[in-house]
Amino acid sequence: MFDEKVDSEGVGEHTAIILLQDVNFGSSFPELTEKIYRKAFRNDMAEMDTWTRTFAHGLNIPKGLAPMSLEEGGEEVLQMVAAYTSKYYPELFGALDLRGYVEEGG
C-alpha cells in the first residue's frame, strides 16, 4: 500500500486552489470561521485519538504539537505581513501600523 508511487503533478495548483478557497471563505465569513476553528480545536489534540489515526496513516506529527490559537495565528500572520511590507512596500508600513509586529533584528 505505501510502496505505491503517486503522480505529484498538479499538486501545487490544487493546494493553491484549496488555500485560496479557504482564505476566501474565512474573509467572507470571519465569525463563522472563528466559530468552526474554535469548535474543532477546543479539545487538546493530545487527548483526542488524532495521534493514533495519523500514525496509522503514516503521518508522523510530534505528540507535543498543539494547534495554534487564533490569537497566536493572527500574531504570526501579522509578523509575516510586517516583514513582507517592510521589504517590498515600505511606504505602507506606517499606514498599516505594523511597527509592533517586527521581530527583533528584523
Backbone torsions as a table, in degrees:
resi	resn	phi	psi	omega
1	MET	NA	-50.1	-177.0
2	PHE	-87.3	-2.0	178.0
3	ASP	-95.5	6.3	-179.2
4	GLU	-82.8	134.5	178.3
5	LYS	-81.2	144.8	-178.9
6	VAL	-125.2	133.8	178.1
7	ASP	-72.2	121.7	-177.3
8	SER	-98.4	5.9	179.5
9	GLU	-63.2	131.6	178.3
10	GLY	86.7	-4.3	-178.8
11	VAL	-61.7	-41.9	179.8
12	GLY	-59.8	-43.1	179.8
13	GLU	-64.9	-43.2	179.6
14	HIS	-64.7	-40.6	178.5
15	THR	-64.2	-42.0	179.0
16	ALA	-62.6	-40.3	179.7
17	ILE	-64.0	-45.7	179.3
18	ILE	-62.1	-43.4	179.2
19	LEU	-61.2	-45.3	179.4
20	LEU	-64.1	-38.6	177.0
21	GLN	-63.3	-41.4	179.4
22	ASP	-64.9	-43.9	179.3
23	VAL	-64.2	-42.0	178.9
24	ASN	-62.5	-45.2	178.3
25	PHE	-61.9	-47.7	-178.2
26	GLY	-61.4	-38.0	179.5
27	SER	-78.1	-26.5	178.2
28	SER	-79.0	-33.4	-176.7
29	PHE	-131.9	66.7	-174.4
30	PRO	-63.1	-38.3	-178.9
31	GLU	-67.1	-43.1	178.6
32	LEU	-65.3	-41.2	178.8
33	THR	-61.3	-44.0	178.7
34	GLU	-62.5	-43.5	-179.9
35	LYS	-61.2	-44.3	179.4
36	ILE	-63.0	-47.0	-178.0
37	TYR	-61.3	-48.7	-178.2
38	ARG	-63.4	-38.2	179.4
39	LYS	-68.4	-40.0	-178.3
40	ALA	-67.0	-33.3	-174.5
41	PHE	-114.7	20.9	-177.8
42	ARG	-69.8	-28.3	176.1
43	ASN	-90.5	146.6	175.2
44	ASP	-64.5	127.7	-176.2
45	MET	-61.0	-26.5	178.8
46	ALA	-66.4	-25.6	-179.6
47	GLU	-81.3	-22.3	-178.5
48	MET	-83.0	169.7	178.8
49	ASP	-83.3	12.3	-176.6
50	THR	-57.9	-43.9	-176.3
51	TRP	-62.3	-42.8	179.4
52	THR	-61.9	-43.6	-179.7
53	ARG	-66.1	-42.4	-178.5
54	THR	-67.1	-40.1	178.2
55	PHE	-65.1	-37.9	179.2
56	ALA	-63.1	-29.1	-179.8
57	HIS	-94.3	4.8	175.2
58	GLY	89.6	5.5	178.4
59	LEU	-90.9	120.9	-175.5
60	ASN	-103.2	93.0	178.4
61	ILE	-107.8	131.2	179.2
62	PRO	-58.5	140.2	-178.0
63	LYS	-65.1	-26.8	-179.5
64	GLY	-76.7	-8.2	-178.4
65	LEU	-74.6	126.6	179.5
66	ALA	-123.0	152.0	178.4
67	PRO	-63.4	147.5	179.9
68	MET	-79.9	140.4	176.0
69	SER	-68.9	161.7	177.7
70	LEU	-60.1	-37.3	-179.6
71	GLU	-65.9	-45.0	178.2
72	GLU	-64.3	-42.2	178.7
73	GLY	-62.3	-41.1	177.9
74	GLY	-62.3	-42.4	177.8
75	GLU	-62.3	-42.7	-179.3
76	GLU	-64.7	-42.2	178.8
77	VAL	-64.0	-43.6	-179.9
78	LEU	-65.1	-32.9	175.3
79	GLN	-64.7	-41.7	178.1
80	MET	-66.0	-42.1	178.8
81	VAL	-63.3	-41.3	179.4
82	ALA	-62.8	-44.1	179.8
83	ALA	-63.8	-45.5	179.8
84	TYR	-63.5	-47.5	-178.1
85	THR	-63.1	-42.9	-178.7
86	SER	-65.6	-29.3	-179.5
87	LYS	-82.6	-45.5	-171.6
88	TYR	-103.2	-25.7	-179.1
89	TYR	-136.1	60.3	-175.2
90	PRO	-60.2	-24.8	179.2
91	GLU	-67.5	-19.6	179.4
92	LEU	-94.5	-11.4	-172.7
93	PHE	-56.6	-49.2	179.9
94	GLY	-68.4	-41.1	-178.8
95	ALA	-64.2	-31.5	178.9
96	LEU	-87.0	-2.6	178.3
97	ASP	52.5	56.1	-176.9
98	LEU	-102.5	7.1	-176.7
99	ARG	-57.4	-35.9	-177.7
100	GLY	-75.7	-4.1	-176.5
101	TYR	-109.2	5.7	177.8
102	VAL	-85.2	127.1	179.1
103	GLU	-71.9	155.1	178.2
104	GLU	-53.8	133.1	179.1
105	GLY	78.5	3.2	-177.2
106	GLY	-105.4	NA	NA
